[in-house]
Amino acid sequence: MNPRMAMKEMIKFMLEQLDVGNAESVAEQMHDDPTFLEELEQFFQDHIEDFGENYGL
């Protein structure tokens, strides 16, 4: 499974856990947005250094 499909499935699972009625549709829209993964990756790069401090690791 490629990273984009894995992210889509993870988003769908999280939305289902939150009881979002249209989890499949929302996950599909996020997956189809070409900038979503780029922006998510940038977010992680910007905040990864603080992750351990923020979560006491």
Sine and cosine of phi, psi and omega as CSV:
sin_phi,cos_phi,sin_psi,cos_psi,sin_omega,cos_omega
0.00,0.00,0.75,-0.67,-0.01,-1.00
-0.98,0.19,0.30,-0.95,-0.07,-1.00
-0.86,0.52,-0.58,0.81,0.00,-1.00
-0.91,0.41,-0.67,0.75,0.02,-1.00
-0.93,0.37,-0.63,0.78,0.03,-1.00
-0.88,0.47,-0.67,0.74,0.02,-1.00
-0.90,0.43,-0.66,0.76,0.03,-1.00
-0.87,0.50,-0.72,0.70,-0.01,-1.00
-0.91,0.41,-0.61,0.79,0.02,-1.00
-0.92,0.39,-0.68,0.74,0.04,-1.00
-0.89,0.46,-0.71,0.71,0.02,-1.00
-0.86,0.51,-0.70,0.71,0.00,-1.00
-0.88,0.47,-0.72,0.69,-0.01,-1.00
-0.88,0.47,-0.67,0.74,0.01,-1.00
-0.91,0.42,-0.61,0.79,0.05,-1.00
-0.90,0.43,-0.61,0.79,0.03,-1.00
-0.91,0.40,-0.49,0.87,0.04,-1.00
-1.00,0.07,0.03,1.00,0.02,-1.00
0.90,0.43,0.59,0.81,0.10,-1.00
-0.98,0.21,0.85,-0.53,-0.11,-0.99
-0.88,0.47,-0.56,0.83,-0.05,-1.00
-0.93,-0.37,0.71,0.70,-0.07,-1.00
-0.82,0.57,-0.68,0.74,-0.02,-1.00
-0.88,0.47,-0.71,0.71,-0.02,-1.00
-0.90,0.43,-0.71,0.71,0.00,-1.00
-0.90,0.44,-0.70,0.71,0.02,-1.00
-0.88,0.48,-0.64,0.77,0.01,-1.00
-0.90,0.43,-0.68,0.74,0.02,-1.00
-0.89,0.45,-0.68,0.74,0.02,-1.00
-0.90,0.43,-0.66,0.75,-0.01,-1.00
-0.90,0.44,-0.62,0.79,-0.04,-1.00
-0.97,0.23,-0.30,0.96,0.00,-1.00
-0.97,0.26,0.92,-0.38,-0.09,-1.00
-0.91,0.42,-0.36,0.93,-0.03,-1.00
-1.00,-0.06,-0.21,0.98,-0.09,-1.00
-0.85,0.53,-0.80,0.60,-0.04,-1.00
-0.92,0.39,-0.57,0.82,0.04,-1.00
-0.90,0.44,-0.69,0.72,0.01,-1.00
-0.93,0.37,-0.61,0.79,0.04,-1.00
-0.90,0.43,-0.69,0.72,0.04,-1.00
-0.88,0.47,-0.67,0.74,0.03,-1.00
-0.90,0.44,-0.64,0.76,0.04,-1.00
-0.86,0.52,-0.73,0.68,0.01,-1.00
-0.89,0.46,-0.67,0.74,0.01,-1.00
-0.90,0.45,-0.61,0.79,0.00,-1.00
-0.94,0.35,-0.50,0.87,-0.14,-0.99
-0.91,-0.41,-0.04,1.00,-0.08,-1.00
-0.90,0.45,-0.56,0.83,-0.01,-1.00
-0.91,0.41,-0.53,0.85,-0.02,-1.00
-1.00,0.04,-0.15,0.99,-0.11,-0.99
-0.84,0.54,-0.79,0.61,-0.03,-1.00
-0.87,0.48,-0.66,0.75,0.01,-1.00
-0.91,0.40,-0.68,0.74,-0.04,-1.00
-0.92,0.39,-0.49,0.87,-0.07,-1.00
-0.93,-0.38,0.25,0.97,0.09,-1.00
0.91,0.40,0.52,0.86,0.02,-1.00
-0.99,-0.13,0.00,0.00,0.00,0.00
